[in-house]
């Protein structure tokens, strides 16, 4: 799962480095949208596991819920911009 995020970030970084992001083309927009949607799917499933399964402290769950919430908010901003 982590590799999918790293690979996606590398693809976006390569596109920006090569200058294709000066005027974001449809390919870059679609890749960013896809990564944001994937992040939302991952956090939706992971936060349930973190909160319900395992022996995690309330602080641990709260921090991960906050990180997940920010990811979802960023996806919404990206998707409806």
Rosetta blueprint (number, residue, H / E / L):
1 X L
2 X H
3 X H
4 X H
5 X H
6 X H
7 X H
8 X H
9 X H
10 X H
11 X H
12 X H
13 X H
14 X H
15 X H
16 X H
17 X H
18 X L
19 X L
20 X L
21 X L
22 X L
23 X L
24 X L
25 X L
26 X H
27 X H
28 X H
29 X H
30 X H
31 X H
32 X H
33 X H
34 X H
35 X H
36 X H
37 X H
38 X H
39 X H
40 X H
41 X H
42 X H
43 X H
44 X H
45 X H
46 X H
47 X H
48 X H
49 X H
50 X H
51 X H
52 X H
53 X L
54 X L
55 X L
56 X L
57 X L
58 X H
59 X H
60 X H
61 X H
62 X H
63 X H
64 X H
65 X H
66 X H
67 X H
68 X H
69 X H
70 X H
71 X H
72 X H
73 X H
74 X H
75 X H
76 X H
77 X H
78 X H
79 X H
80 X L
81 X L
